[in-house]
Amino acid sequence: MSDRQPAGESFVGAADRALRATYEEPMSLAEYVDAALADPAIAAHASKYLVTAIESMGTRTVIEEGEERERYRFFDDPHNDGEHAILGNTRVLNAFVDDLRSIAARRGKDEKIIWLAGPTATGKSELKRCLINGLREFSKTDAGRRYTVEWNVAGVGGGGGLTYGNEYRDDEDDWYQSPVQSSPLTVFPAAVRAEVVEALNARLDDHIPVVAEGRLDPFCREAYDYLEEQYRREGARDLFSAVTDRRHLRVKNYVVDVGQGIGVLHSEDDGSPKERLVGSWMAGMVRELDSRGRKNPQAFSYDGVLSQGNGLLTIVEDAAQHADLLRKLLNVPDEGSVKLDKGIGMDIDTQLVIISNPDLEAQLNQHAERNAGDPLKALKRRLDRREFDYLTNVSLEAELIRRELTNETAVWDFDERELDETIREAVTMSVGEGAGGAATEIELAPHTVAAAALYSVVTRLDAETLPGGLDLVDKALLFDQGYLQRGDERVEREAFSFPDESTDGDSGIPVTFTRDTIADLLYADRDRKHPDLPVENVVMPQDVLDAMAEGLAEAPVFSTTERGEFEGRVVAVKNQVFDRQEDDVLGAMMYDKQVDEATVAEYVEHVYAWATDDTVENDRGEVVGPDPLVMKVFETEHLGRFGPESYDGNHPSPAVREFRTEKIITAMNRHAWHSRDDEFRASDVALTEIPVVDAVLGSYDWSDVRRTYEDFDPRQWQDPPTGTETASLKAETIATMVAEFGYTEASAELTSRHVMGQVSYRWD
């Protein structure tokens, strides 16, 4: 018998270790204060805790709308493998955190309710899930511990103990946790609590001080008052110590989750405003727990959204469905209090966030023409609106489309080249043929997801604010990369001015439309055949673009004006996608002819030495000056920029000298500046950092093909005669596209056919 632990037991053991790391042994109130003085962050109020949780995971640099931004990793949903990551909208998310920071620090925004608005499918619901996941997991860590109190009054003065429901229990071990996650600091009298908070902030290394306002919740207050009365009758001298003795009061940590620190009011939740906000009285329990002729707070359900979210976060989802509640929330942020009924109030420490589609704005503005008489004016003044937009980055939209179609959840955090490769790559999915039927592998050919993403983004861009010389595809590429490549020139985002009133991302094709269009194509019959290859199982970029453009007419989410506008934008997208397919085919045809990186690197080293009066090391290990012939040969034969007339022997003309300085050295100096803390060497530069050199590594045109393959005829490509140069070149090209460019034979066949069909028109 094997000594190895059975798999089931190992998983159970892992769960045991996880729980041991999550929960602490309960402590006394004094022990909690000592712990807080050692680490004041554990006593953070709701908004401060929320900021701390978001900041705890650090940031990463992203490019959105062509600009570099720092993005909080918290919104990538790292604890949940990215399943509910919010893609894009970094500017809005950063503003959301800034709002929280101002609220937490009491900098004039503490009366505000944060309103997250925007059209459907822009990430608002993902933000809710991401917040829940992130806060739950943060609360399991040492840095994110969240604490509340629990009471035991059994055996004191013959009392019957506490209960939430109809079940009566009287057991000395029967502890009852605060139903609204009350902070342990609220147990202290106000004056003493102020001293505790002052001591905490004196030890806090943070610009946001700890705040502890409000009273103990009514449920716990009932226990406190009962114990206080019993011990007063007994003549206890140290009354507070007796009431908060370890036998009656314990401080325990809890895992934040929906219902325990997070309250979420869904669109389908019903009931009276009070029921939805704080909970309801339980009739049978009111009679059973009558307290000297008044309602006992222990007979309250505490299942309203504010009760659940006390201590951290309250979210009203699809707020337009609960518009009647919003006015009742007006005073919650600044007064921090709600009522269970006319006689019993409850203090609340929670960050209010409401989420809505655009229809809430219409409801709020229904009386706007009445100006000062607008009954909703006070509410609108309290709402701090942040608007989510549709994505305007092609790479982010491609990532979102992939998420919608597959089970992929990992957040893309790649460098520029890896990101480009990921966007263009093929996606293969299994499509079932009904019960018991065999699954069919359907390939979304290379560039298909990228094409759908580019078209979606192009429909979302404001055509009225285009700088001169740009079209919408250019703008989409600029927003995604942060620059535009124009021949040898890399034009940075800063060179273009876009007005603040741009409507980029306000409208356009939503990802749900794109997803459904592609999903339908997975099951569609394609009228294409090949004797050996399953070309009917390949979805091409042009298939998706045609289906998206044709589907606009039947989709109810678009207006007549939008349909016409969006249809007109597909042509430019098709041209851009064709250029990428053409690059693949040309690259495959000329793959064996391309300049190797060693030759390029040698040229760069010699140019850098030439410009800096430095030396290079030759093949024999000798230190020598830069070789004029090496540079001339590369510039005339590989770059094709200059002819022999541009040189006096091997010495460059002023035009060549300017080219080397402007195109090679400037790019290298830019890299050297970014690496200025290190000892810089020319070999440190990635060749792709130099645009003109990057182009040499794999850029060809049809004149190169014509010169290299004199008997090639693109009109024969679909079915080339046996033994011809076209036939052999096609076989090599297809093989290279499969081996080096991520195609299958079927998608390589279709893509090369499509490209050659266009090339044949202009071949002669």
C-alpha positions, 0 to 999 in steps of 0.5 A, spaced: 500 500 500 502 506 498 505 511 503 502 517 499 496 521 502 490 520 498 488 526 494 482 527 497 485 528 504 490 532 501 485 537 498 481 537 505 488 538 508 489 544 504 482 547 506 484 546 513 490 550 512 486 556 508 481 556 514 487 557 519 490 562 515 483 566 515 480 566 522 483 568 528 482 566 535 477 571 538 480 576 543 478 581 548 476 588 547 483 590 550 487 585 546 483 588 540 485 595 542 492 593 543 492 590 536 490 596 533 495 600 536 500 596 533 497 596 526 492 602 526 489 599 519 485 594 522 481 599 525 479 603 518 473 606 517 469 603 511 472 608 505 479 607 508 478 600 508 476 600 501 482 604 499 487 600 502 484 594 499 484 597 492 491 599 493 494 593 496 495 590 490 499 595 486 499 598 479 501 596 472 502 601 466 497 600 461 496 604 454 489 607 453 486 612 448 494 612 446 496 615 453 500 611 459 496 610 465 497 607 472 492 602 473 490 598 480 491 591 479 485 590 484 481 591 478 484 585 474 480 581 479 487 577 481 484 573 486 479 570 481 484 569 476 481 575 472 474 572 471 471 579 473 476 583 471 474 590 468 477 591 462 479 598 460 476 604 463 482 605 467 481 613 467 474 612 470 477 607 475 482 611 477 477 617 478 473 612 483 479 611 487 480 618 488 473 619 490 474 614 495 480 617 498 477 624 498 471 621 502 475 617 506 479 623 508 473 627 509 475 632 504 469 635 502 466 629 499 463 625 505 456 627 503 457 624 496 454 617 493 458 615 488 454 613 481 457 609 476 453 610 470 454 608 462 451 603 457 450 596 457 456 591 457 461 596 459 464 593 465 459 596 471 457 589 473 464 586 473 466 592 477 461 589 482 463 582 482 470 585 482 469 589 488 466 583 492 471 578 490 477 583 492 474 585 498 473 578 500 480 575 499 483 581 502 479 580 508 482 573 509 489 576 509 493 579 515 493 586 512 486 586 511 483 583 517 476 586 519 473 585 526 466 586 529 463 584 536 459 578 539 455 577 545 454 572 550 449 574 556 447 567 558 446 566 565 446 573 567 441 575 572 437 569 569 436 572 562 434 568 557 440 570 552 440 573 545 436 570 539 435 572 532 429 568 530 424 564 533 429 558 536 430 559 543 437 558 546 440 558 553 447 556 553 453 559 556 457 558 549 451 561 545 455 567 542 451 572 537 455 576 533 453 583 531 448 583 525 451 589 522 458 588 523 459 593 528 466 596 529 469 594 536 471 601 537 463 603 537 463 599 544 467 605 547 463 611 550 464 617 545 469 621 549 473 614 550 473 612 543 475 619 541 482 618 545 483 611 542 482 614 535 487 619 537 492 614 539 491 610 533 492 616 528 498 618 532 501 611 530 498 611 523 503 612 517 498 614 512 495 621 509 488 618 511 486 618 518 482 613 522 475 615 523 470 611 528 463 615 529 456 612 531 453 608 536 453 601 537 448 598 533 441 596 536 442 589 537 448 589 540 446 595 544 440 591 547 445 586 550 450 592 552 444 595 556 442 588 559 448 587 562 449 594 564 443 594 568 444 587 571 451 589 573 449 596 576 444 592 580 449 588 583 453 594 585 459 593 580 464 598 581 468 597 574 461 597 570 464 598 563 469 592 565 464 588 567 459 589 561 465 588 556 468 582 560 471 576 556 465 572 558 460 577 555 464 580 549 469 578 544 472 581 538 472 576 532 475 577 525 470 575 519 470 574 512 467 580 508 462 577 503 455 579 500 451 580 507 457 581 511 460 587 510 457 588 503 450 589 501 447 589 494 440 591 492 439 587 486 434 590 480 429 584 482 429 585 490 422 588 492 419 590 499 418 597 502 423 602 502 425 600 509 425 593 508 430 594 502 434 599 506 435 596 513 430 590 514 423 588 517 420 587 524 418 579 525 411 580 528 412 573 532 419 575 535 416 582 537 411 579 541 416 574 544 421 579 545 417 585 548 422 590 552 418 594 557 413 596 552 417 597 546 420 593 540 426 589 542 431 590 536 433 583 537 426 582 533 429 585 527 431 582 521 437 586 519 437 583 512 436 590 508 442 592 504 445 598 508 445 593 514 448 588 510 453 593 507 455 596 514 462 596 515 464 597 508 460 597 502 453 598 499 451 597 492 445 599 489 445 595 482 440 597 476 439 603 480 433 605 476 429 600 478 430 603 485 429 610 484 424 611 489 430 609 494 435 614 492 432 620 495 431 616 502 439 615 502 440 622 501 442 623 508 446 617 510 453 619 507 453 625 512 449 623 517 451 616 518 444 614 520 438 610 518 432 608 523 429 601 524 422 605 526 420 612 529 424 610 536 430 606 534 435 609 530 442 605 527 448 608 525 451 606 519 458 606 516 458 604 509 460 607 502 454 608 498 455 606 490 449 606 485 450 603 478 445 604 473 444 604 465 443 611 462 435 610 463 436 613 471 439 619 468 432 620 464 428 619 471 433 624 475 432 629 469 424 629 469 423 635 472 429 639 470 425 644 467 423 647 474 430 649 475 430 651 483 423 647 484 426 641 481 424 636 487 430 631 485 435 637 485 438 635 492 439 628 490 442 630 483 447 634 487 449 628 492 451 624 486 458 624 484 457 621 477 463 617 473 461 614 467 463 607 464 464 608 456 465 602 451 472 600 450 476 604 445 482 600 445 483 594 439 487 590 444 482 590 450 476 589 445 479 583 442 481 581 449 473 582 451 471 578 445 475 572 447 473 572 454 466 572 451 467 566 446 471 562 450 473 560 458 479 565 458 480 569 464 487 571 464 488 578 464 493 580 458 499 584 461 504 583 455 509 587 452 507 590 445 510 585 440 507 579 444 500 583 445 500 584 437 501 577 436 496 575 441 491 579 438 492 577 431 492 569 433 487 564 431 482 561 436 479 554 435 473 552 438 469 545 439 462 546 436 457 540 438 452 537 433 446 536 438 446 530 443 450 524 441 453 528 435 461 529 434 464 536 435 467 540 430 473 544 430 471 551 428 477 555 427 477 563 427 482 564 422 488 569 424 486 576 424 479 574 425 478 577 432 482 583 431 478 585 425 471 584 429 475 588 435 477 593 430 470 594 427 467 595 434 472 600 436 471 604 429 464 605 430 465 608 437 470 613 435 468 620 434 469 622 427 468 629 428 474 630 432 479 627 427 485 631 427 487 632 419 490 627 416 487 621 420 482 616 419 478 612 424 482 606 423 488 611 424 485 613 430 483 606 433 491 604 432 493 610 435 489 609 441 491 602 442 499 603 441 500 610 443 503 612 436 502 611 429 507 608 424 508 612 418 513 609 414 520 610 418 516 615 422 513 613 429 508 619 430 507 619 438 500 620 441 502 627 443 503 630 436 495 629 436 490 634 439 483 631 441 478 635 444 475 634 451 468 634 449 469 628 444 464 622 444 469 617 443 466 610 447 459 613 448 456 609 443 457 604 438 457 596 437 457 593 444 461 587 445 454 583 446 452 584 438 459 582 436 459 576 440 452 573 438 454 575 431 461 570 431 457 565 435 452 564 429 457 564 424 460 558 428 454 554 426 453 557 419 454 553 413 460 556 409 459 555 401 467 553 400 470 547 398 477 544 398 479 537 396 483 536 401 482 541 407 476 543 411 476 550 409 468 550 410 470 550 418 474 556 418 471 563 419 475 568 416 475 576 418 471 578 412 466 573 414 465 576 421 465 583 418 460 582 413 456 579 418 456 584 423 455 590 417 449 586 415 446 584 422 446 592 424 439 592 420 436 587 424 439 589 431 434 593 435 439 596 439 441 601 433 438 607 431 437 608 423 442 613 423 447 609 427 446 603 422 448 607 416 454 610 420 456 604 422 455 600 415 459 606 412 465 604 416 466 597 415 470 598 408 476 602 412 477 596 417 476 591 411 482 595 408 486 595 414 485 587 415 487 586 408 494 589 409 495 585 415 493 578 411 497 581 405 503 582 410 503 575 412 503 572 405 508 576 403 512 575 409 511 567 408 513 568 401 520 571 402 521 568 409 528 565 407 530 571 403 529 576 409 535 579 413 538 575 419 538 579 425 546 578 426 547 582 420 542 588 422 545 588 429 552 589 426 550 595 422 547 598 428 553 597 432 557 600 426 552 606 425 553 607 433 560 607 433 560 611 427 556 617 430 560 617 437 567 616 435 567 609 438 570 602 436 567 595 435 570 588 435 571 584 429 570 577 428 577 576 430 576 579 437 580 586 434 578 593 436 577 597 430 573 603 428 566 602 424 567 599 417 564 604 412 563 598 407 559 594 412 554 600 413 554 602 405 552 595 403 546 594 408 544 601 406 544 600 399 542 592 398 538 591 405 534 597 406 534 599 399 534 607 401 540 609 397 544 608 391 552 608 389 551 615 387 550 617 395 557 615 397 564 618 395 567 611 395 564 608 402 564 615 405 556 617 406 553 623 403 550 628 407 543 625 406 546 618 408 549 622 414 542 625 416 539 618 415 543 615 420 543 620 425 535 621 424 533 614 423 538 610 427 541 614 432 535 618 435 531 611 436 537 609 440 538 615 444 531 614 446 532 607 448 539 610 452 535 615 455 530 610 458 536 606 460 540 612 463 541 608 470 545 603 467 551 603 463 548 603 456 551 599 450 548 599 443 547 592 443 542 593 449 537 596 444 532 591 441 532 592 434 525 593 434 526 599 438 528 602 431 522 603 426 526 603 420 530 597 422 524 593 424 521 594 418 527 591 414 526 585 418 520 582 415 517 588 410 517 586 403 512 588 397 510 585 391 516 588 387 521 584 391 516 577 389 517 579 382 524 580 382 525 574 386 520 569 382 520 571 375 515 566 373 510 567 379 503 568 376 498 570 382 492 568 377 494 561 378 494 561 385 488 557 387 490 551 382 497 552 380 499 547 374 504 542 377 511 543 376 510 551 375 514 556 380 507 558 382 506 551 385 512 550 388 512 557 391 505 556 394 507 550 397 512 553 401 508 559 403 502 555 406 508 551 410 511 557 412 504 560 414 503 554 418 510 553 421 511 561 423 505 565 422 500 561 426 495 558 421 492 552 419 493 549 412 486 551 411 486 558 414 493 559 410 489 556 403 483 561 404 488 567 406 493 566 401 487 565 396 484 572 398 490 576 398 492 573 391 485 575 388 486 582 390 494 582 387 492 579 381 488 585 379 494 589 379 499 584 377 500 586 370 
